[in-house]
Amino acid sequence: MGKKDFDNFLNKQVQEKDAGKQIDWKAKRYEWIKYLDQFYKTVEEFLSEYLESGKINYEYSEKKIIEDYIGEYSVKVLQIELGPHTIKLEPIGTNLIGAKGRVDLMGVNGKVKFVLVDKSSSGPRIKMTVWVSGEKPPEKEEEKKDIEWGWKIATPPPSIQYIDLEQDTFFDALMEVVGG
């Protein structure tokens, strides 16, 4: 039984390795950075009125991220000065479960998570399939291929909900992390 189990295990490992080669990790990184740029443009539009009036300032710095398969790459971090408060919008990564990417808004009073998810989604979905060992596993359902990605705010666990990223929800998030 030992050699047979090892052969099955080894065959499964080879299949998983081959499946990993089918992903274009360079393209995935490029796409993630493109979505980050879109996110920052949206935030800049929300803040433009306050920047022009001199009520806020912001600047970008760089951060290195290292992710499995993707490797090391640089992203922009946005620091926003609101009076005595400095808050940061800091990218976390793209190799995540349940989201295509995440950016954290951090301030003195906590953190708000912005996630890149299916625009039609109102919260995370976890699907499990269970079968008895030795039986044929159930057929996989065909996944929805044409996902339209959008930025949303994820509420804290345990009952995570997604809130559309709009000007008012963004300002609510800013107020939350600075205690306003």
C-alpha positions as CSV (number, residue, x, y, z in Angstrom):
1,M,0.0,0.0,0.0
2,G,2.9,2.4,0.7
3,K,4.4,2.5,-2.7
4,K,1.0,2.7,-4.4
5,D,0.0,5.7,-2.2
6,F,3.3,7.4,-2.9
7,D,2.9,6.9,-6.6
8,N,-0.6,8.5,-6.5
9,F,0.7,11.3,-4.3
10,L,3.6,11.9,-6.7
11,N,1.4,11.9,-9.8
12,K,-0.9,14.5,-8.1
13,Q,2.1,16.7,-7.3
14,V,3.3,16.6,-10.9
15,Q,-0.2,17.5,-12.1
16,E,-0.4,20.5,-9.7
17,K,3.0,21.7,-10.8
18,D,2.0,21.5,-14.5
19,A,-1.2,23.4,-13.7
20,G,0.9,26.2,-12.0
21,K,2.9,26.5,-15.2
22,Q,-0.2,27.4,-17.1
23,I,-0.6,30.7,-15.2
24,D,1.2,33.6,-16.8
25,W,2.5,35.2,-13.5
26,K,4.1,38.1,-15.2
27,A,0.8,39.0,-16.9
28,K,-1.0,38.6,-13.5
29,R,1.5,41.0,-11.9
30,Y,1.1,43.5,-14.7
31,E,-2.7,43.3,-14.5
32,W,-2.6,43.9,-10.7
33,I,-0.4,47.0,-11.1
34,K,-2.8,48.3,-13.7
35,Y,-5.7,47.9,-11.3
36,L,-3.7,49.6,-8.6
37,D,-3.1,52.6,-10.9
38,Q,-6.9,52.7,-11.6
39,F,-7.6,52.6,-7.8
40,Y,-5.2,55.5,-7.2
41,K,-6.7,57.6,-10.0
42,T,-10.1,57.1,-8.4
43,V,-8.8,58.2,-5.0
44,E,-7.1,61.2,-6.5
45,E,-10.4,62.2,-8.2
46,F,-12.1,61.9,-4.8
47,L,-9.5,64.1,-3.1
48,S,-8.9,66.6,-5.9
49,E,-11.1,69.3,-4.5
50,Y,-9.4,69.2,-1.1
51,L,-5.9,69.1,-2.7
52,E,-6.6,72.2,-4.8
53,S,-7.9,74.1,-1.8
54,G,-4.8,73.1,0.3
55,K,-6.9,71.3,2.9
56,I,-5.0,68.1,2.3
57,N,-1.7,67.0,0.9
58,Y,-0.6,63.6,-0.5
59,E,2.5,62.0,-1.9
60,Y,3.5,58.6,-3.2
61,S,6.4,56.4,-2.0
62,E,7.4,52.9,-3.1
63,K,7.1,49.6,-1.4
64,K,8.5,46.2,-2.4
65,I,6.1,43.2,-2.3
66,I,7.3,39.6,-2.6
67,E,4.6,37.1,-3.5
68,D,4.8,33.4,-4.3
69,Y,5.2,32.7,-8.0
70,I,5.1,36.4,-8.9
71,G,8.3,37.3,-7.2
72,E,9.4,40.8,-6.0
73,Y,8.0,43.9,-7.5
74,S,7.4,47.6,-6.5
75,V,4.1,49.3,-5.9
76,K,3.1,52.8,-5.0
77,V,2.0,53.6,-1.4
78,L,-0.2,56.8,-1.0
79,Q,0.3,58.9,2.1
80,I,-2.4,61.4,2.8
81,E,-2.0,64.3,5.3
82,L,-5.3,65.4,6.8
83,G,-4.4,68.1,9.3
84,P,-2.4,66.4,12.1
85,H,-3.2,62.9,10.7
86,T,-1.2,60.9,8.2
87,I,-2.9,57.9,6.7
88,K,-1.6,55.4,4.2
89,L,-3.1,53.5,1.3
90,E,-0.8,50.5,1.1
91,P,-1.1,47.6,-1.3
92,I,-1.0,44.1,0.2
93,G,-0.9,41.9,-2.8
94,T,-2.7,40.0,-5.5
95,N,-2.1,36.3,-4.7
96,L,-5.0,36.2,-2.3
97,I,-7.9,33.9,-1.5
98,G,-11.3,35.5,-2.4
99,A,-10.0,38.6,-4.0
100,K,-7.8,39.7,-7.0
101,G,-6.0,42.2,-4.8
102,R,-6.1,44.2,-1.6
103,V,-5.1,47.7,-0.4
104,D,-5.3,48.7,3.2
105,L,-6.2,52.2,4.4
106,M,-4.3,52.6,7.7
107,G,-4.6,55.4,10.3
108,V,-4.3,56.0,14.0
109,N,-7.8,54.4,14.7
110,G,-7.4,51.3,12.6
111,K,-7.6,49.9,9.2
112,V,-10.1,49.6,6.3
113,K,-9.6,47.0,3.6
114,F,-10.2,47.7,-0.1
115,V,-10.5,44.6,-2.2
116,L,-10.6,44.0,-5.9
117,V,-13.5,41.6,-6.4
118,D,-16.2,40.7,-8.8
119,K,-18.3,43.9,-9.2
120,S,-21.5,41.9,-8.8
121,S,-20.4,40.3,-5.5
122,S,-21.8,41.5,-2.1
123,G,-19.5,39.4,0.0
124,P,-17.0,36.5,-0.1
125,R,-18.3,33.1,-1.2
126,I,-16.6,29.9,-0.1
127,K,-17.6,26.7,-1.8
128,M,-16.6,23.3,-0.5
129,T,-17.0,19.9,-2.1
130,V,-16.8,16.7,-0.1
131,W,-16.6,13.2,-1.2
132,V,-15.7,9.8,0.2
133,S,-12.2,8.5,-0.5
134,G,-12.2,5.9,-3.2
135,E,-15.3,7.3,-4.9
136,K,-15.2,9.5,-8.0
137,P,-15.2,13.2,-7.0
138,P,-18.2,15.2,-8.2
139,E,-17.8,17.1,-11.5
140,K,-16.7,20.7,-11.1
141,E,-19.2,23.3,-12.0
142,E,-18.1,25.5,-14.8
143,E,-16.9,28.8,-13.3
144,K,-18.0,32.2,-14.5
145,K,-15.4,33.3,-17.0
146,D,-16.2,36.9,-17.7
147,I,-15.7,38.6,-14.3
148,E,-15.8,42.4,-14.2
149,W,-13.5,43.4,-11.5
150,G,-14.1,46.4,-9.2
151,W,-12.9,47.9,-6.0
152,K,-15.0,47.5,-2.9
153,I,-14.6,48.0,0.9
154,A,-14.7,44.8,2.9
155,T,-16.4,45.1,6.3
156,P,-14.6,43.4,9.3
157,P,-15.2,39.7,9.9
158,P,-17.0,37.5,10.9
159,S,-19.9,38.7,8.6
160,I,-17.8,40.2,5.8
161,Q,-19.8,42.3,3.3
162,Y,-18.6,44.3,0.3
163,I,-19.5,48.0,-0.1
164,D,-19.1,49.7,-3.4
165,L,-16.2,52.1,-3.5
166,E,-17.8,55.5,-4.1
167,Q,-16.8,59.0,-3.0
168,D,-19.1,58.9,0.1
169,T,-17.9,55.4,1.2
170,F,-14.3,56.4,0.7
171,F,-14.7,59.5,2.9
172,D,-16.5,57.4,5.5
173,A,-13.5,55.1,5.5
174,L,-11.1,58.0,5.9
175,M,-13.1,59.3,8.8
176,E,-13.1,55.9,10.4
177,V,-9.3,55.5,10.4
178,V,-8.7,59.0,11.7
179,G,-11.4,58.9,14.3
180,G,-13.5,61.7,12.8
